[in-house]
Amino acid sequence: MALYTRVSGSVGVITLQNPPVNALSAAVRQGIVDMMDRALSEPEVKSVVICGQNGKFCGGADIKEFGTNMSGPALIPLIDRIESAAKPVVAAIEGIALGGGLELALGCHYRIAHSKAKLGLPEVSLGLLPGAGGTQRLPRLISIPAALELITTGRHVTAAEALQLGIVDKVTDRNTLDEAVKFALSVAGKSLDLHRISTNPCPHPPDVDAVFETAMQRVRQRARGALAPVACVQAVRAAATLPYAHGMERERELFKGLFTSGQARALQYYFFAQRAVGRWSTPGGARWDTSKPRPVRRAAVIGLGTMGRGITVALAQAGLSVVAVETNEKQLTEAKQGVSDMLERGARRRGVPPALDKVIYSHKIQAVADVDLVIEAVFEDMELKKAIFQQLSALCKPGTFLCTNTSGLDIDELAAQTQNPELVVGMHFFAPAHVMKLLEVVYGQKSSPQAVATAMQIGSKIGKVSVAVGNCRGFVGNRILKPYLEQAFFLLEEGATPELVDKVLEEFGFAMGVFRMSDLSGLDVGWRVRKAIGLVAPEALTGPYARVREGHRYSPLGDLLCEQVRFGQKTGRGWYQYDKPGGRVAKPDPWLHRFLEEYRAQHGLVARRIDHQEVLDRCLYALINEGFRILEDGIAAGPEDIDVIYVLGYGWPQHRGGPMFYAGMVGLNKVLERLEHYHQVHPDVPNLQPCSLLRKLVASGSPPINKWREVIKKPHSQL
Ligand SMILES: C[C@H](O)[C@H](C)C(=O)SCCNC(=O)CCNC(=O)[C@H](O)C(C)(C)COP(=O)([O-])OP(=O)([O-])OC[C@H]1O[C@@H](n2cnc3c(N)ncnc32)[C@H](O)[C@@H]1OP(=O)([O-])[O-]
């Protein structure tokens, strides 16, 4: 919808109306066409202003329409009509001008932006490219290199940067519409020739070919198989080499190719999945819209190791006062320096003063007595954590929320150490805690809806995407990681190498293959957990039962490497070798290849050639199968929760949507058939036995992913 008013006698104002972001739905597009006709036909009207309702100009095309038969006027001719208008059209940009919203503004003759506005062409993050002239007009307006950078990254720029780049003509702190109307009055009747961007030549940097080659190399390196960034470079290249009309044909062709691609569907699914996880619910009936969080002004962090320091920085940067406690004096001194350095670096990057005064340090746990929320981040040892929860429960003021950063220990067992288990939830951060966007908020059996709501709110306050999950070993992320890692180990036993497995997974799009990731996070992390649950008794590492645990196949490969202090990057040796401890560049290690050969010989295993498809199928389908078990157990409310966790926390490629979305894309019947096949070959690996929820979904005709929750809800299978 669009509203039309006339102000100051001669200015026609068109207001886009489609809350919450005035997306260019069919109705809005029709409204713009009708109102433009009106403004251009009214003789009293000498100039036009386009603005958006509710302090937002426009969030672009309506993404919700993408999956439907799109109706209404097309956007390209609509924008061309504005640009070719005989009367000046001014865009009054408040809040946001993104995607098709900025393209609409680029069709106007002038752009006035409020100082707080954000502008950009983020289509690439939806697996698309600016498909309404953005790839042809923006380079003509701000130069090819600047346009290439904005379009291939999709980043939002501030109004100040937009002015400096030449995207907008003026920035104001005042009422943007008033300023735009004043401006429109001032340009009425003036020539618009220079302000019809598409008619202007596209300025060529002297080394234009080199600019495009460099850009293409950069996006290919970063893209890891994503199609859209590459197509963005190709489209802007058309602006440099073709007249506008032909450039637009090229843009349309490239856009069409992306629009129908699986990657675009995956990225659009992921866009809405990130928003869906905010609408959390628990099997106990607690929900995002009925559970009121309690305000948290002062927080505390117990234990200032790597994670504790990152969490302290994240809280302080978000404006919370933090009491940071470390009982070990030496560690406390180092932590003070570490936290200050991180706060200063972060402040420099964001151009704000460092929040050093937000943190007070103490070596006494009593210092947290009057905070509103405590996050325990000590060593991953249950007995140590239990003792701390007993202390906290005794000394904190009534109502203080007690949270733990454990990456997989039992929340209920910790809650049982306190007088108020309803105040206990898990807040599982990912390293580095002040950088990684993901937060798993883990509710226990007794966690109150208010405790969950408060932890979720803290998560979004500190800029995290928080996902509410149930309590089980490893929660969602690490629980799913186990069968994925297990298959990778088994593939090594059967003849693969870490290089082969990692190559396949990185070609699929993972930022890092499973073995390089294991070396980065440290093999000893998982080893300590396996030791704690009795899987790694020294006598169990050799002999006839070395590869069996609780009657199932087990691979002690990781344990054997840890016995040799091959913890990965931190010791300079792991699945790969590194120049030195802490080295980052992984190189194949002949020692490890010899070790694998000896290991196979020792256990009577014969190496065989393993093809890429088998690596992919076994690693990914085992992971996905565990995802279905998690949905069946109600540990995650929906597939979106698992997908967001895996993309943000475990490097699953965003352009593949997430493991559960990928399963839907591949076809649930195919996933089921492959799991049945591999379980037949490996009957001693229960993680390959297809989950009954997967069978149920296939039996119900493999419904689309947005229908899975309905099937999950039906407790008793018809099968
Ligand atoms: C031809 C043309 O070239 C092409 C093809 C295109 O133009 S493609 C489209 C290009 N545009 C974009 O990529 C911008 C996408 N949006 C955003 O980046 C953000 O939304 C935001 C604008 C910066 C606001 O962030 P927010 O944090 O304040 O709120 P929110 O929770 O995110 O959003 C609030 C609510 O608005 C919904 N929403 C936001 N943008 C939308 C859009 N473009 N279409 C439909 N719904 C949208 C969102 O799902 C949520 O709904 P619900 O969950 O409440 O039901």
The ligand as an SDF file (V2000), in Angstrom:
LIG
                    3D

 55 57  0  0  0  0  0  0  0  0999 V2000
   14.8880   -6.8620   -6.3050 C   0  0  0  0  0  0  0  0  0  0  0  0
   15.8050   -6.7280   -5.1490 C   0  0  0  0  0  0  0  0  0  0  0  0
   17.0430   -6.4710   -5.6970 O   0  0  0  0  0  0  0  0  0  0  0  0
   15.9480   -7.9190   -4.2820 C   0  0  0  0  0  0  0  0  0  0  0  0
   15.4100   -9.1310   -4.8060 C   0  0  0  0  0  0  0  0  0  0  0  0
   15.6180   -7.5980   -2.8600 C   0  0  0  0  0  0  0  0  0  0  0  0
   15.2530   -6.5350   -2.5150 O   0  0  0  0  0  0  0  0  0  0  0  0
   15.8130   -8.8770   -1.7750 S   0  0  0  0  0  0  0  0  0  0  0  0
   15.4990   -8.1660   -0.2000 C   0  0  0  0  0  0  0  0  0  0  0  0
   16.6590   -7.3410    0.2370 C   0  0  0  0  0  0  0  0  0  0  0  0
   16.4220   -6.8770    1.5850 N   0  0  0  0  0  0  0  0  0  0  0  0
   17.0400   -7.4160    2.6280 C   0  0  0  0  0  0  0  0  0  0  0  0
   17.8350   -8.3180    2.4980 O   0  0  0  0  0  0  0  0  0  0  0  0
   16.7010   -6.8810    3.9930 C   0  0  0  0  0  0  0  0  0  0  0  0
   16.2670   -8.0190    4.8720 C   0  0  0  0  0  0  0  0  0  0  0  0
   15.8820   -7.5600    6.1960 N   0  0  0  0  0  0  0  0  0  0  0  0
   16.8080   -7.2380    7.1150 C   0  0  0  0  0  0  0  0  0  0  0  0
   18.0010   -7.2680    6.9240 O   0  0  0  0  0  0  0  0  0  0  0  0
   16.2940   -6.8630    8.4670 C   0  0  0  0  0  0  0  0  0  0  0  0
   15.0450   -7.4330    8.6430 O   0  0  0  0  0  0  0  0  0  0  0  0
   16.1610   -5.3330    8.6730 C   0  0  0  0  0  0  0  0  0  0  0  0
   15.3870   -4.7340    7.6040 C   0  0  0  0  0  0  0  0  0  0  0  0
   17.5650   -4.7570    8.7660 C   0  0  0  0  0  0  0  0  0  0  0  0
   15.4160   -5.0950   10.0380 C   0  0  0  0  0  0  0  0  0  0  0  0
   16.0840   -5.8140   11.0250 O   0  0  0  0  0  0  0  0  0  0  0  0
   15.4200   -5.9200   12.5030 P   0  0  0  0  0  0  0  0  0  0  0  0
   16.3680   -6.7130   13.3120 O   0  0  0  0  0  0  0  0  0  0  0  0
   15.0440   -4.5770   12.9480 O   0  0  0  0  0  0  0  0  0  0  0  0
   14.0520   -6.7180   12.3490 O   0  0  0  0  0  0  0  0  0  0  0  0
   13.8320   -8.1780   11.7730 P   0  0  0  0  0  0  0  0  0  0  0  0
   13.3790   -9.0700   12.8670 O   0  0  0  0  0  0  0  0  0  0  0  0
   14.9760   -8.6130   10.9950 O   0  0  0  0  0  0  0  0  0  0  0  0
   12.5960   -7.9290   10.7890 O   0  0  0  0  0  0  0  0  0  0  0  0
   11.3340   -7.5930   11.2820 C   0  0  0  0  0  0  0  0  0  0  0  0
   10.3110   -8.3910   10.5370 C   0  0  0  0  0  0  0  0  0  0  0  0
   10.3240   -7.9650    9.1590 O   0  0  0  0  0  0  0  0  0  0  0  0
   10.4960   -9.0570    8.3000 C   0  0  0  0  0  0  0  0  0  0  0  0
   11.2650   -8.6020    7.1340 N   0  0  0  0  0  0  0  0  0  0  0  0
   12.3920   -7.8900    7.1410 C   0  0  0  0  0  0  0  0  0  0  0  0
   12.8050   -7.6260    5.8780 N   0  0  0  0  0  0  0  0  0  0  0  0
   11.8930   -8.1890    5.0480 C   0  0  0  0  0  0  0  0  0  0  0  0
   11.7470   -8.2690    3.6280 C   0  0  0  0  0  0  0  0  0  0  0  0
   12.6140   -7.6960    2.7880 N   0  0  0  0  0  0  0  0  0  0  0  0
   10.6950   -8.9590    3.1440 N   0  0  0  0  0  0  0  0  0  0  0  0
    9.7900   -9.5340    3.9800 C   0  0  0  0  0  0  0  0  0  0  0  0
    9.8660   -9.4980    5.3550 N   0  0  0  0  0  0  0  0  0  0  0  0
   10.8990   -8.8340    5.8570 C   0  0  0  0  0  0  0  0  0  0  0  0
   11.2680  -10.0720    9.1560 C   0  0  0  0  0  0  0  0  0  0  0  0
   11.0960  -11.3770    8.6810 O   0  0  0  0  0  0  0  0  0  0  0  0
   10.6120   -9.8870   10.5100 C   0  0  0  0  0  0  0  0  0  0  0  0
    9.4060  -10.5720   10.4870 O   0  0  0  0  0  0  0  0  0  0  0  0
    8.9090  -11.3360   11.7280 P   0  0  0  0  0  0  0  0  0  0  0  0
    9.9280  -12.3030   12.1400 O   0  0  0  0  0  0  0  0  0  0  0  0
    8.6540  -10.2980   12.8150 O   0  0  0  0  0  0  0  0  0  0  0  0
    7.6520  -12.0280   11.2870 O   0  0  0  0  0  0  0  0  0  0  0  0
  1  2  1  0
  2  3  1  0
  2  4  1  0
  4  5  1  0
  4  6  1  0
  6  7  2  0
  6  8  1  0
  8  9  1  0
  9 10  1  0
 10 11  1  0
 11 12  1  0
 12 13  2  0
 12 14  1  0
 14 15  1  0
 15 16  1  0
 16 17  1  0
 17 18  2  0
 17 19  1  0
 19 20  1  0
 19 21  1  0
 21 22  1  0
 21 23  1  0
 21 24  1  0
 24 25  1  0
 25 26  1  0
 26 27  2  0
 26 28  1  0
 26 29  1  0
 29 30  1  0
 30 31  2  0
 30 32  1  0
 30 33  1  0
 33 34  1  0
 34 35  1  0
 35 36  1  0
 35 50  1  0
 36 37  1  0
 37 38  1  0
 37 48  1  0
 38 39  1  0
 38 47  1  0
 39 40  2  0
 40 41  1  0
 41 42  1  0
 41 47  2  0
 42 43  1  0
 42 44  2  0
 44 45  1  0
 45 46  2  0
 46 47  1  0
 48 49  1  0
 48 50  1  0
 50 51  1  0
 51 52  1  0
 52 53  2  0
 52 54  1  0
 52 55  1  0
M  CHG  4  28  -1  32  -1  54  -1  55  -1
M  END
$$$$
